[in-house]
Amino acid sequence: MDKKIRKVLVANRSVPAVRVIQTCKDRKIPTTAVYSTPDRLAAHVFMANDAVHIGEAPPIESYLNMEKIIAAAIKTGANGVHPGWGFLSENAKFARMVQDSGLIWIGPSPEVIQKMGDKIESKIIAKEARVPTIPGINSPNTTEEIRRWMLEEDVVFPIIIKASSGGGGKGMVRVGNDTELETALAQARSEAKKSFGNDEILVEKFIEKGKHIEVQIIADQHGNVLHLYDRECTLQRRNQKVIEEAPSPSLDEETRNSICETAVRLMRTIGYSSAGTVEFLLDSATGKFYFLEVNTRLQVEHGITELVTGVDIVSLMLDIAQGEPLSFRQENIRPNRWALEVRLNAEDPATFNPSFGNISRLHLNLYPGTRVSQGVYEGSEIPPYYDSLIMLLMTTGPDRETAIMKMDSILCRNLRVEGVKTLSPLLLSIIRHPNFIKGDFSTRFIEEHMDELVSMFPENDSEEDALKIARYVAEISALGTPNWI
């Protein structure tokens, strides 16, 4: 089979599709976009060399329709498929279908995706690779089994119930006491069945002051496995990441080296190739870290690792898919910057309710040390059918203080989005919070501080008031003084 990638179909939309197309443009590789009916004027459609309509709005009819996506690749002469993140990016069946169609899958092997997609199986493999795992019980059927495990292992509440096939925070329920257990078990099973078609669950001890640390791995098809160091992804809401940074402010050098080497050992054990991420939970009370899961795809937050290492991870994925060996060694990777990323979602910052509609104004003034992954433009429609992420904002500097300062400037002065609500006021409140600045936060930070964060939202600023006055003056000039004055 010809391993040279001549054209890439990007099996995704919005921010992830734009990100992959950007690297392909840099490398002079033509691209094919796919789109649903409401996305016919989306940013990724305009960026690609050609675009194919694959169905109506519901993802099952479009972005999850494997047959239509593969047919679009063949029709347009694309011989490589990059899934981005989300949708089919960790679907072993789709990866196999791509390969069986004679196309190049730009990602890890279907076998590895399948193994790591099951939390129970991946945890067993991690134990075999001598990677520390959180105390837990696999596949309990009743609350009595869970209570017996807690008694035998001396585990106390809170605990967490997770869907075995889960991801993105779905099918995950925290249980604070025994009276919540039965309801929580039923809820987790129901969510798991609805989201993943599989109601198998596992239960683990809940780490109260947990920090979410992940290690970026890059591995070729020749047995070379390297790490690109760590990222801090602790700031989350309902297990969905909100702010990430690299490196983690929570690790000392000894722990950093240990966690990175552990991630490499695990990925080498499973025969990983392409870009991937090993996620850990750091117990800030004890300094111990535990394996969580492997993400067998490009991560949303990969950009901050690119900023601190100078590596283009998407470009490396293309090289690896073509069978090329890595052109550098571990000692060549020397992070020398600090990078911060915020996820700008089209959501109400006080309630997290999705915000749909037309972006009537989009103003973004960038300067050195900033990077944007933008899935929309002024005039874009935000449809109600998909993920609410519209933009990733990243800043970098010689230290954490500088990266935070630059992000404050963007969110406070250099960014303006009108027509839909965004998380911008909440993101600004978080990075200005004294606990965030000190690095003193856990995965429950937003939940515990939400009222305080909302109270920090800026009032309508003077620029907005000035625009209202200017609009009123323009109306007076055009129509004359109204009779009520």
C-alpha positions, 0 to 999 in steps of 0.5 A: 500500500502507498504510504505517501499522504497525497490528500487528507480528508478531515473527519470533523468540523469547526476548531479541530478541523481548522487545526488539522487543515492549517498544518496540511496547508503549511505542508502543501497537502490538499484537504477535503472537508466534510459538512452537515447542512447547518455547517455549509458556511462553516469556517472549515468548509472555506479553508479546505480545498474541497468540501463534501456534504455528508448529511443533515444536522444530527451527528449520527446522519453526518459527522458520525456517518462512517460510510459517507465520510469514507465515500467522500474521501474516495470521491475527492481523491483523499488517501489519508483520514485525520479524525481530529478530536471528538466524534469518531476520533477514538472509534476503533471500528471507523479506524478499521473501516478507513484502513480496509478501504485502502486509506491511511488512518492518521492515528494509532492502530484500531487494536490499540484504540479498542484496548484503551477505549475500555477503562477496565481493560486499560487499567489492567494493562496499566497494572501489568506495566507497573503503573500505579492505579487508583484503588477500585472495583471492576464491573460491580453489579450491585451496591452490595458488591461496592460496599463489600469492596469498600469494607475490604479495601478500607475505602471511605466515601466519596467514591466515583462511578465511571462508565467503562467505555466512557469519556468526556465526563459522561457516565461519571457520578460522584457519590458522597455517602451511602444513601446516594449509592443506589441512585448514583449506580442507576444513573451511571449505568443509564448514562453509560448505556445512552452515551456508549451503548454499554452499561458496564461500570467501574468504581474507584476511590475519589481523590478529594484534592485531585489534580489532573495531569496529563503527559503528551506522547509521540511514538512512531511505528519503529518502536521510538516512544518519546514524551513532550512533557506534561500539562495541567488540566485540573480546572474542569466543570463536570469533568470537562476541561476549561483551562489548561497550562504547560508545564503543570505548576503542581509538579516538582522536577522529581515527580515530573520526571517520574510521571513522564517516564511512567507514561512512556513505559505504558505506551511502549508496553501497549505498542502505541504509535502516533500522538496520544496522551496518558492522563493521571490524577495527582493526589496533592495531599500525598504527592502520589499519582495514579493512572486515569486513562489513555486518550488515543487521539489528538488532544484539544489542549495539544497547542500549549505543548506545541508552544513550549516545545516548538513541535508541530504534533499534527505534522508528526502524526502525518509523518508517523502515518506515512511510516517515517521514524521520529527525527529527534530524540528525547534529549532534544525536547527542551521546554523553555516557555510557559503556556496557558489555554482557555476554551472559549465556549458559546455558553452562558458564563453563569449557567453554562447553558449553550448559546446559539445564534449568529456571531454579529461581531468578532474582534480579536487583536493579537500580539506576540506570545498569543495563538488562536485556534478559531472555528468561527468568523464574524457572521458565523452561525452557532448551531445547537447540534454540536460541541459549543467550543468556538475558539481556543485562546493560548498565551505564552511567556518566559514564566507563568506570571507572563502567560497569565498577564497576556491572557488577562489582556486578551480576555479583558481588552483584546477580544469581543464576541457579540451575538452569542454569550461566551465563557469569557467573563468566567475565564477572566474571573478564574485567572484573576482568582488569587488561588489560581494565581498561587496554583492552589486549586483542584478539580472541584475549584469551579464548583466550589467557587462558582458564586464568587467567580460570578460576582467577579464578572465585569459590568458592561464596560465603557466600550459597550456603553460608547457603542450604544451612545454612538448608535443613538447619535447615528439614529438622531442624525439620520431620523431627526430628534424623536418627539419624546425628547 
